[in-house]
């Protein structure tokens, strides 16, 4: 998490997710659908834990007292690390979530349910 600040900067309050890989390809997104925006409430549902929400709440205090704090959409970034076990080859890239979001999440889920 990046701190929620008063200034409307690009990374303000953003969620960062780490994707780790032993090889040169990005690991699959098994537990979540990569997206440009996510709320803390969504993160809680995905992880089944309040840990991220509570850490963000403490970091952002007193802004976290605002109504709708948990449901506010935040930019989502992915730290992609490849070749994690090789100090010679390891690479870390910061990727903005829309790179992976070729179709909006709502539309993607609708298409999946139509196919089922």
C-alpha positions as CSV (number, residue, x, y, z in Angstrom):
1,X,0.0,0.0,0.0
2,X,1.0,3.5,-0.7
3,X,-0.1,6.2,1.7
4,X,-3.3,8.0,1.0
5,X,-2.3,11.7,0.7
6,X,-4.1,14.9,0.3
7,X,-2.5,15.6,-3.1
8,X,-4.2,13.9,-6.1
9,X,-1.0,12.2,-7.4
10,X,-1.0,9.1,-9.7
11,X,0.1,6.6,-7.1
12,X,-1.8,8.1,-4.2
13,X,-3.1,5.3,-1.9
14,X,-2.3,2.7,-4.5
15,X,-2.4,-1.1,-3.9
16,X,0.8,-3.0,-4.8
17,X,0.8,-6.7,-5.5
18,X,3.9,-8.8,-5.9
19,X,4.0,-11.4,-8.6
20,X,7.0,-13.8,-8.2
21,X,8.4,-16.2,-10.8
22,X,11.3,-18.5,-10.9
23,X,11.6,-18.2,-14.7
24,X,11.2,-15.4,-17.3
25,X,7.4,-15.5,-17.5
26,X,4.9,-13.8,-15.2
27,X,3.2,-16.2,-12.8
28,X,-0.5,-16.8,-13.3
29,X,-3.1,-14.7,-11.5
30,X,-4.8,-17.6,-9.7
31,X,-6.3,-15.8,-6.7
32,X,-7.3,-12.5,-8.4
33,X,-8.2,-10.9,-11.7
34,X,-5.6,-8.3,-12.5
35,X,-7.2,-4.9,-12.8
36,X,-6.5,-1.2,-12.9
37,X,-8.6,-0.4,-9.8
38,X,-9.3,-2.3,-6.6
39,X,-10.9,-1.4,-3.3
40,X,-9.7,-2.5,0.1
41,X,-13.0,-4.3,0.5
42,X,-12.1,-6.4,-2.6
43,X,-8.7,-7.1,-1.2
44,X,-10.3,-8.4,2.0
45,X,-12.6,-10.7,0.0
46,X,-9.7,-12.0,-2.1
47,X,-7.4,-12.7,0.7
48,X,-9.9,-13.7,3.3
49,X,-8.1,-11.5,5.8
50,X,-8.4,-8.0,7.3
51,X,-4.7,-7.6,7.6
52,X,-4.2,-5.3,4.6
53,X,-7.3,-3.3,5.5
54,X,-6.1,-2.8,9.1
55,X,-2.6,-1.9,8.0
56,X,-4.0,0.6,5.5
57,X,-6.5,2.0,8.0
58,X,-3.6,2.7,10.5
59,X,-1.3,4.2,7.8
60,X,-4.0,6.4,6.4
61,X,-5.4,7.6,9.7
62,X,-7.3,10.0,10.1
63,X,-8.3,9.8,6.4
64,X,-9.5,6.2,7.0
65,X,-12.3,7.6,9.2
66,X,-14.1,8.9,6.1
67,X,-17.3,7.3,5.0
68,X,-16.7,4.8,2.1
69,X,-12.9,4.4,2.9
70,X,-13.0,0.6,2.4
71,X,-14.9,0.8,-0.9
72,X,-13.0,3.6,-2.5
73,X,-11.3,2.4,-5.7
74,X,-7.5,2.7,-5.7
75,X,-5.0,2.3,-8.5
76,X,-3.5,-1.2,-8.5
77,X,0.1,-1.8,-9.5
78,X,2.0,-5.1,-9.8
79,X,5.6,-5.6,-8.9
80,X,6.6,-8.4,-11.2
81,X,9.8,-10.2,-10.3
82,X,11.2,-12.8,-12.7
83,X,14.2,-15.1,-12.1
84,X,13.8,-14.6,-8.4
85,X,16.4,-17.2,-7.5
86,X,19.1,-15.9,-9.8
87,X,21.0,-12.7,-8.7
88,X,22.4,-12.4,-12.2
89,X,19.1,-12.6,-14.0
90,X,16.5,-11.2,-11.5
91,X,14.4,-8.3,-12.9
92,X,11.7,-6.3,-11.1
93,X,9.2,-4.3,-13.1
94,X,6.4,-2.0,-11.9
95,X,3.3,-2.6,-14.0
96,X,0.2,-0.5,-13.9
97,X,-2.9,-2.7,-13.6
98,X,-4.5,-1.6,-16.9
99,X,-1.7,-3.4,-18.7
100,X,-3.3,-6.7,-17.7
101,X,-6.9,-5.5,-18.0
102,X,-7.5,-6.1,-21.6
103,X,-11.3,-6.3,-20.9
104,X,-13.0,-4.6,-18.0
105,X,-13.4,-7.0,-15.1
106,X,-17.3,-6.8,-15.1
107,X,-17.4,-7.6,-18.8
108,X,-14.8,-10.5,-18.4
109,X,-16.9,-12.1,-15.7
110,X,-20.1,-11.7,-17.7
111,X,-18.4,-13.4,-20.7
112,X,-17.2,-16.3,-18.4
113,X,-20.7,-16.8,-17.0
114,X,-22.2,-16.8,-20.5
115,X,-19.8,-19.6,-21.6
116,X,-20.6,-21.6,-18.5
